[in-house]
Amino acid sequence: MLRPADGLPPVVADRAALVRTAAEFAAGSGPVAVDAERASGFRYSQRAYLVQLRRSGAGTALVDPIPLGSDLSELAPALTGPEWVLHAANQDLACLAEVGLAPSALFDTELAGRLAGLPRVGLGPMVEQLLGLGLEKGHGAADWSRRPLPEDWLVYAALDVEVLVELRDVLAALLTEQGKYEWAMQEFEAVRTAGPAAPRAEPWRRTSGIHKLRKPRALAAVRSLWGARDRLAAERDIAPGRVLPDAAIVDAAVTAPETAHALAGMAVFRGRSQRRLTNYWFAALQEAAALDADALPRPSAPADGPPPVARWADRDPDAAARLAAARAALAATGEQWSVPVENLLQPDLLRRLCWTPPADGDVGAAMRKGGARDWQVALLGEQLEAALATRAT
């Protein structure tokens, strides 16, 4: 597949064209294939820079949200009701919601492939395996905020929705044959209704290389530089790693330069783009250096749930035994049904159940409270109940 079957459509970039596109898709039939391109790694925001749509009777539409003020709400009536077909929907639903689009029904081909036990669930490999077509790839990680968008990028974008509905139909038949179609419907609905993820309490702790630091003062320096970088990245709409690499943050925290001149002499900070910001970065380091001891961060993040599994055997041998039994049960079930273990039950929920079993013994209720779907409770409830009764020997 090198070119769209119907030719490359013109990019929808004005309100009149958007209204025409809405009318065409309202008159179409069947599911709507949907995709979106962001500029992850280039921009701070996760906004959609291109939205691709395809429906029988309407053809393919490539919509540029930027000249439309990131408001595609004219499309919403036409796209409300039909099932949306996306690949890895959880990656795109948030940015689509930002432009005024949300599905009332969903089919996720990537998740369907996982439940069907396919060995590779990328869009290209699945199209090749199930449809016998080669899908040209290569621009998914591009800077989609670039304007004008090159023609070969637009071809790539159009091809991403070209056979998505056909892939959906093959996967639906496969899941039905395997007795997993209802499982998939419950999973898709969970993705559709999940909403945005809760913000992390201390996102700066995810700085790459922070594991090298144990002293609270050095951690405070990372926290301060991370916050300064995040504010600047948001203001300029540039990916944080392009404003200042994680490695430079950790290096500055370890070295603890005592003057702005010393900071400017360090690798990365001596670069042309960073020299203008020397005082900005040094002010962040000074802010951390001036903190009282009781304001410094702890070496490890505040606990949210069970401790790391490696510590279970020492801290609670029975919990370690429960987890081992539960994992063995899930592994056997996953093999029986050809479903990855992480799709049988959320790993975090499994750890929480094993660390703190429900006091009333109602494992099914505890699973549902933790977000498990009905099919997971029906399939795993009895096995987990037996595993949670395990004791260390």
N, C-alpha and C positions, 0 to 999 in steps of 0.2 A: 504494500500500500504506500505509494509515493505521492499521490495527489487525491484530494477528495473526489468521490465518484461524480458529484454534481458540479465540480469546479470549485474554486476558492471564492466564497462569498465576500462581498465588500464588508468592511468593518462598520458596524452600527455605531455612529459617534454623534448623532444629533437627535433631538427629541422627536422630530417627524419620523425619522427612520425607526426609532424605538417603538412608536405607536404602530407603524406598519408591521413591525416584527411581532408585536403583541397580538395583532389581529390574525396574522398567519399562524401563530402557534395556537391560538384559541380555536382556529378552524381545523387544526391537525387532529390526529387520532393516536391513541395508545400512549405508552410511557414517554417521558421526556428524558433524553440523555443530557446530563449536566456536568460541567467541569469548570474549574476556575484556575487562573494562574496568578500567583503572588510573586513577590520579589524577595523571598526569604533569603537572608544572607547579604542583601543589599540595602534593604529598608528596615526601619524600626517597626513600622506598622505591618500588620498582616492583611492589609486591604487587598481586595481583588483588583488586578490591573487588566484582566480580560476574563469575560464569562462566555463559555461556549455552550450552545444549546442545539439539540437536534430532535426532531419529532417527525413521524411519518406524516406526509402531507404538507409539512412546513419546511423540510430541509434543514440545513445547518445555519445557525446564526452565530456570528462572532461579535460580541458587544463590548465596547470599550467604556467602562464606567467613569473614567477620569473626566473627559469633556462633558459628561452628563452629571457631574457633581456627585458621583458615587450614589446616585439615586436611580434605581431601575424599577421603581414601584409600579410603573405602567405595565410591566410584565406580570406582576403578581396575580391578577385575576385569571390570566390565561394559564398560569402554571400552578394554580391552586386546584386540587382535585386529582389531576393525573399523577401517577406514580413517577417519582424521580429516580433515575438510575445514575449512581455515582460510583466511582472507584475510590475506596478509602474515604468515605464520606466525612468522617470526623475531622479530616484535614481541611475541608472546604466549607462546611456548613456555617461556621462562624463568619467568614468573610462574605458569604452569600447573604447572611442575615443583615450584615452591615449595609448592603445595597438594597435592602427591602425585599429579599426573596427567601422563602422558607417552604420546605415541602410539607404536604399533608399526608404523604405516603412515600416510603423510601425502599429502594433495593440497592444494597451495597455489594458490588461485584467482588471486591477484595475480601470482604468478610465472608461472602458466600463461598469463595474459593477455599478459605481456611476451613469452614465447616464441612465442605465437601472432601477435604483431605488432599487437595491438590499439592504437589510438591513445591511449586513456585506460584506465588499469587500476585506478582507484578502484572500490570495490565498487558505489557508486551508478551511475556511468556504465556499468559492465559489465552490471549487471542490466538497465539501460535498453536497452543496445544488443543484448544477446543474448537477453533474456527479454521485452522490451517492457513492463517494469514500472517504475514510478517508486518509488524507495526513499527514504522520508523520512529526512533526515539532520538533524544540528544539535546533538547532545549528545556527540559523540565526545571533545571537549576539556573536558568538564565535570569538576567535582570529584566523582568517584565515591566518595570517602570520606564524603560527606555522608549522614547518616541522619536520618529515613527517606528513601529514594530516591523522588523524585516519580514519579507514575504515567506521565507522558509520557516520562520517561527510560527506564522499564521497557519501555514500548511500543517505543521506539527500539531498545533492547537485544534484545528478542524478534524484531523484524523483521530484525535483522542476521543471524540464522541461519535465517530463515523459508524462503528459497529458495536457500540456499548449496549444498545437494546438487544441486538442479536446475541451478544454474549450473555446478557441477563436471561434470555429465554433458555439457552443451553444449560446454564447453571441452575435455573429453577427446575428444569426437568431432571437434572442430576440429583439435586437435593430431594426431590419428590421420590425418585427411585431409591434413594438411600434412607428414606424415612426421616429426613431432617428438615423438611420444608418449614414446618411449624416452628422448629427451633430458630431457623433463620429469620422468620417473620418477627419473632420476639426480640431477637438481637437487633434487627434493623430499627424496630420501634424504640428500643432503648437508646440507640445512637441518635435517632431523630429527636427524642425528647430530653436528651441529656443536659442541654444547656452548656454555657461556658464553664470551664474548669475553675475551681476556686483558686485565687491567687496564693502563691506560696508564701508562708510566713517570713522566711528569710531567703529570698532567691539568690542573694549574693553568695551563699554557701555552695552554689553549683559552679562557681568559678573553677575552670579547669586548672589543676595543679594545686588547689588549696589544701590537698591532703598532706603536702609537704610542711604545712605550718601547724604548730601546736600552741605557740605562745599567744595569749589573748591580745597583746598589743599589736602583733603582726596581723592577727585576724581583724582587728579594728581597722587597720590600714587597708586591708582588702575591702572591707565593708564600705569604708569611706570613698575609696577610689571607684568601687563598683557603682555606688550611688551617684557620684559625680559624672561618671561615664553615662549612666542610664539617663540622667537629666539632659545631658548634651545630645545624646543619640535621639531621644524623643523630640527635642526641640528642632533638630536638623533632619529628622526622619531618615536616619542612617542606621544600619545594623550596628549594634554595640561593638561587635568584634572589629568592625572597620574604623570605629572611632579610637579604640585602644584595645589591643589584644589581651586576652586573659593572661598570657605569659608575662606581659609587661606589668600588669597589676601585681602578680605574685612576686616578680623580681623586685619591684619597688618596695613591697612589704617586707621582703627578706633583707634587702640592703639597708632600708631605712635611711635614705640620704638626709643629711642635716641641713643642706641648703638647696635652694632652687638651682643653683649652678651645678651642684653635684647631681641632682636629678636629671638635668639637661644633658649630662655627660653619659648617661646610661643608654644601653642599646634600646632602640625604638624611640625613646624620649629625645634622642639627639637628631631624629629625623626632621626634615623640613616642616612637615605638617604638624609635628608635635611641638616644635620650638615655640610657636605662637601661644601654645597652651601651657607652657611650663609653670607659670604662676598659678594657673587654675588647678593643675594636678598637685602642685606642692601645697596649696592651701588645703586640699583634701587630706593630704598626709599630716599636715600640722593639726588639723581638726582631730584626727585620730590620736596623735601624740599627746594632745592636751586633755584627753578624757581622764576622769577619775577612775580608779581601779574598779569600783563597783559598776561602772558604765561599760566596761569592756565585755565583749561577747565571750561566751563559754567555748571551750575547744570543740564541743559537739553540739549539734542543733538540739533544741528542746524536743523531747520525745513526743511523737504523735503516733501512738500505736505501739506494737511490740518492739523490743530491742532487736538488733541484728541477729539473724538466725545463728550465726557462729557462736553466740554467747548463750544460747538456750540450754545447752547440755549442762553448763555450770550453774546457771541461774534457776532453771526449772527443768530438771530431767524428765518429768512427766510430760511437760509441754513439748520437749524435743521428741519424745516417743510418739506423742499424738501426731506431730507434724510428719514424722517419718512414715507412720501408718497411713495418714491421709494422702501423702504424696504417692505412696505405692498404689493405693486404690485408684487415684486419678490417672496414674500412668497406665494401669491395666485397662481402665475404661477408655482412655484416649486411644490406646492401641486397638481395642475392640471396635471402636466407632470411627477410627481414622480421623480424629480431631485433635489438634494441638492442645496440650494440657492447659495452656494459658487461656484458651477459648472455652474450655470446659467450666472453669471457675476463675474469677479474678484472683491472681496470686496474693494480693494484699488481703482480700477477704479471707482466703484460706489461712493465712498466717494469723490474722486476728481471731478467727474461730478456734484455732489450735492453742493460741496463747491464753485466751479467755473464753472457754466454752460457755454456752448459755447456762445461766444458773438454774433455769427451769427445765433444762433438758430438751427444749423445743428447737431442734437444729434447723428445721425448715423455716420457722419464723425468723430465726437469727440470720439465716441465709438471705431471706427476702429483705430484711431490714438492712442488710449490707449491700443490696443491689442485685442479688441473684435473680435470674428469671425463673419462671415456673418450670420450664423444661429442665433447667439445671437442678432445681429442687427435686423434681420427680426422678431424675436420673441418678443423682448423687446423694440424696438425703439419707438413705439407709446406710450407705457406705461411710459417710462422714460420721453418722451417729455411732457406728461401731468403732471408727478410728478415734473419736473423741473419748471413748471409754478406755483407751489404751493407757497402760501405766509402765513406767520404766522398770526394768528388771535388774 
